[in-house]
Amino acid sequence: MDQKAVREEYLRRQIEGNDHGNLILMLYDACLMSLNLAKQKVVAKELEGTHNALIRAQNIIFELIGSLNFDAGGEIATNLANLYTFMSQRLIQANLKKRVDEIDQVTVLMTDLREAWQAVVTKSGQAKAEIKSEESKTALSPEKIGDNPKRQPPYGPGKGPLPPGTPPKRISIRG
């Protein structure tokens, strides 16, 4: 397997193994890398490299727009779409003029959005962990076990369907 195929397989697994929040973070990171590369290419006066990096950043911004859920997100989703559109327009100008100023503007905005999204993902992950922890505590509580006939506690004195003080039956496995 050549190096490109290995890299593509790694990226595919990264994408498939992540939830929506982490995928958005990956898009922000990829966009920031493209913006950084574009800035380097502008400074080095590499026109084709600048163009390619800015187009990649724009494509990522279009993916971010496409990931918005306007039904659930309401005004926030609309505002993000407007901000992403503004950033895309700034990148078009940066590509036409080959100027760093527009790239810097978008980089600042993208960095702020990434930090905010990271906070949301972290908080969401903590909330999910707390919910799972609470669910597991509740699911294993004696009250819940008794309510569910399919889930019985371990057998033994004072632990299960045997009356307290009754020793469990010993079963011989010898023939």
C-alpha positions in Angstrom: 0.0 0.0 0.0 1.5 3.3 -1.0 1.7 6.3 1.3 -1.2 8.2 -0.3 -3.5 5.2 0.2 -2.4 4.8 3.8 -3.1 8.4 4.5 -6.5 8.2 2.8 -7.4 5.1 4.8 -6.3 6.8 8.0 -8.4 9.9 7.2 -11.4 7.7 6.3 -11.2 5.9 9.7 -10.8 9.2 11.5 -13.9 10.6 9.9 -16.0 7.5 10.3 -15.0 7.1 14.0 -16.0 10.6 15.1 -19.2 12.2 16.0 -20.6 15.4 14.4 -19.0 17.7 16.9 -15.5 16.4 16.3 -16.0 16.3 12.6 -16.7 20.0 12.7 -13.6 20.5 14.7 -11.7 18.6 12.1 -13.1 20.9 9.4 -12.0 24.0 11.4 -8.5 22.6 11.8 -8.2 21.7 8.1 -9.4 25.2 7.2 -6.9 26.9 9.5 -4.1 24.8 8.1 -5.1 25.8 4.5 -5.3 29.5 5.6 -1.8 29.2 7.1 -0.5 27.6 4.0 -2.1 30.2 1.8 -0.5 33.0 3.9 2.9 31.3 3.5 2.4 31.0 -0.3 1.4 34.7 -0.6 4.5 35.7 1.2 6.6 33.4 -1.0 4.8 34.8 -4.1 3.7 31.3 -5.2 0.6 32.1 -7.1 -0.6 28.6 -7.8 0.1 27.4 -4.3 -1.8 30.4 -2.9 -4.8 29.7 -5.2 -4.9 26.0 -4.3 -4.7 26.7 -0.5 -7.4 29.4 -0.7 -9.7 27.2 -2.8 -9.3 24.4 -0.3 -10.2 26.7 2.5 -13.2 27.9 0.6 -14.3 24.3 0.0 -14.1 23.6 3.7 -16.2 26.7 4.4 -18.8 25.4 2.0 -18.8 22.0 3.9 -19.3 23.9 7.1 -22.3 25.7 5.5 -23.6 22.4 4.3 -23.3 20.9 7.8 -25.7 23.5 9.3 -29.1 22.4 10.5 -31.3 25.4 10.0 -34.4 23.7 11.4 -32.7 22.8 14.8 -30.2 25.7 14.8 -32.6 28.6 13.9 -31.1 32.0 14.2 -27.6 30.6 15.2 -27.4 28.5 12.1 -28.5 31.5 10.0 -25.9 33.7 11.6 -23.2 31.1 11.1 -24.2 30.7 7.4 -23.8 34.5 7.0 -20.5 34.5 8.7 -19.2 31.6 6.6 -20.4 33.4 3.5 -18.6 36.6 4.6 -15.4 34.5 5.1 -15.7 32.9 1.7 -16.1 36.3 0.1 -13.0 37.5 1.9 -11.1 34.5 0.6 -12.2 35.3 -2.9 -10.7 38.8 -2.5 -7.5 37.3 -1.0 -7.2 35.1 -4.0 -7.8 37.9 -6.5 -5.5 40.4 -4.8 -3.0 37.8 -3.3 -3.1 39.8 0.0 -2.5 38.5 3.5 -4.9 41.0 5.2 -8.0 39.1 4.0 -6.5 35.8 5.0 -5.7 37.1 8.5 -9.3 38.3 8.9 -10.7 34.9 8.1 -8.0 33.2 10.3 -9.1 35.3 13.3 -12.8 34.5 12.7 -12.1 30.8 12.1 -9.9 30.5 15.2 -12.6 32.1 17.4 -15.3 29.8 15.9 -13.0 26.8 16.5 -12.4 27.7 20.1 -16.1 28.2 20.7 -17.0 24.9 19.1 -14.2 23.1 21.1 -15.9 24.4 24.3 -19.3 23.1 23.1 -17.9 19.7 22.2 -16.0 19.4 25.5 -19.1 20.5 27.5 -21.3 18.1 25.5 -18.8 15.2 26.1 -18.8 15.9 29.8 -22.6 16.0 29.9 -22.8 12.7 28.0 -20.3 11.1 30.4 -22.3 12.4 33.4 -25.5 11.0 31.9 -23.9 7.6 31.2 -22.5 7.5 34.7 -25.9 8.4 36.2 -27.6 5.9 34.0 -25.3 3.1 35.0 -25.7 3.9 38.7 -29.5 4.0 38.3 -29.6 0.9 36.2 -27.7 -1.1 38.8 -29.6 0.2 41.8 -31.5 -2.4 43.8 -34.8 -0.6 43.1 -34.3 -0.8 39.4 -33.1 -4.4 39.4 -36.2 -5.4 41.3 -38.5 -3.6 38.8 -37.0 -5.5 35.9 -37.7 -9.2 35.9 -35.0 -9.8 33.3 -32.3 -8.2 35.5 -31.8 -10.1 38.7 -29.0 -9.4 41.2 -26.5 -12.2 41.9 -27.9 -15.1 43.8 -26.9 -15.7 47.4 -27.8 -14.9 51.0 -29.6 -11.6 51.1 -28.8 -10.8 47.5 -31.5 -12.4 45.4 -34.7 -14.3 45.2 -33.7 -16.5 48.1 -34.9 -15.3 51.5 -32.2 -13.8 53.6 -30.3 -16.4 55.5 -31.0 -19.2 53.0 -27.8 -20.7 51.7 -27.7 -21.2 47.9 -28.0 -24.8 46.6 -24.8 -26.4 45.6 -24.9 -28.1 42.3 -22.6 -31.0 41.6 -21.1 -31.1 38.1 -19.8 -34.6 38.6 -21.6 -37.3 36.9 
